[in-house]
Amino acid sequence: MRLMVIARSLAFSILLIVSISAGAEEESPFEADLANAIVHLPNFGAQQQILDLLQKGTPTERIRVVRAIGQHHAVEGRPILIEGLASNDPLVVKSAVESFAIVGPGTAAFAEAVRTAVDHADEGVRIAAMVCLSSWHDRRGIKPIIPRLQSASEWEAKAAATALASIAHVELGPNPDAWNEWYTKVELPAQEAMDDIRQRLKGNDIARIIAALGQAAAISSDRRTEAAEIVRPFLRDEDDTVAVAALNAMRIIKAEDITEKDMYRFEGMTIDAPPPVAAVVVKQPLKSDGNGLSIPVVVVALLIMGGVGWWLKRQNPRTMSGRQISRSASAPGPAPKPGGPARPMTGAKAPSGVMPPAAKPVAKKPAGRPGEKIFNLD
């Protein structure tokens, strides 16, 4: 009887497993093609295949295409997301913005495309764009978000106030006048200073570039993301002094963003990079001294240039060995106690040809006769 019950249970379990397997939905050709194309990004053929799926697919398939870019963290798929932002379907645009929040802006052009979505006709797209800019801490997105505080939609106005507070690290509430005043007096001058740094880095003068890298390192901590975006390309500069200056600047700005790929530039170099100097935090907009550079900027630039000079001197092994010998030869030994014998040097050997200092003789007390008192006339 028990055997019959066990046999029936096993048979039922087998039938259940078979029926579930048979009823399971197989992967559609669309999903197979999409997954295969994403794996092969940034290959041009794969990118074109995904664009074809986005343009020729059904509305649901188009949404799945742009969402897949974010789900796979496919940073090479940003150009495809730009195509999604241009779609006439608000759901496709919203999904593209949400994927951008995952993969990041990449370049200034991609970031600007998302900023324009803040003015989209669909409320869901506008809210998604503000959330995306907030996740990036994109300070260039502050200006287009401020007008959203006056939206008739309570949800949109709250999303705008939350995004502004998160990006600017300032609590001004839902008052658009207060935000406009703050933007004009504080944020706009700081953005102009960042634009000035970008212009200085476009030249070919190495000293000017190193000074501009120091100016980027002096930017306040709440603008580190933008400063790191400016400095990182110079880690692979063909000039060694510029590359080392960029490395020191990145250590000040955002050391956690230095990746192994960034460090490939220094492979094979006998380099012991100097430790990072302390960052100069600029709380207020940079004030020019008349030549386009502020005093904190000059200080940081000089420190970075000093670090570069230190690194260049380290490249000369003769100079380094001479310094080590001179330090060893000039290292003083422990001072002897007054009136006592000289102690031998410990911790370092005396250089050849140099005699250790002779011990000073100790004056002995004159011996008197038994029972005779000796008076010290000194």
Secondary structure, 3 states (H helix, E strand, C coil): CHHHHHHHHHHHHHHHHHHHHHHCCCCCHHHHHHHHHHHCCCCHHHHHHHHHHHHHCCHHHHHHHHHHHHHCCCHHHHHHHHHHHCCCCHHHHHHHHHHHHHHCCCCHHHHHHHHHHHHCCCHHHHHHHHHHHHHHCCHHHHHHHHHHHHCCCHHHHHHHHHHHHHHHCCCCCCCHHHHHHHHHHHHHHHHHHHHHHHHHCCCCCHHHHHHHHHHHHCCCHHHHHHHHHHHHHHHHCCCHHHHHHHHHHHHHHHHHHCCHHHHHHHCCCCCCCCCCCCCCCCCCCCCCCCCCCCHHHHHHHHHHHHHHHHHHHHCCHHHHHHHHHHHHHHCCCCCCCCCCCCCCCCCCCCCCCCCCCCCCCCCCCCCCCCCCCCCCCC
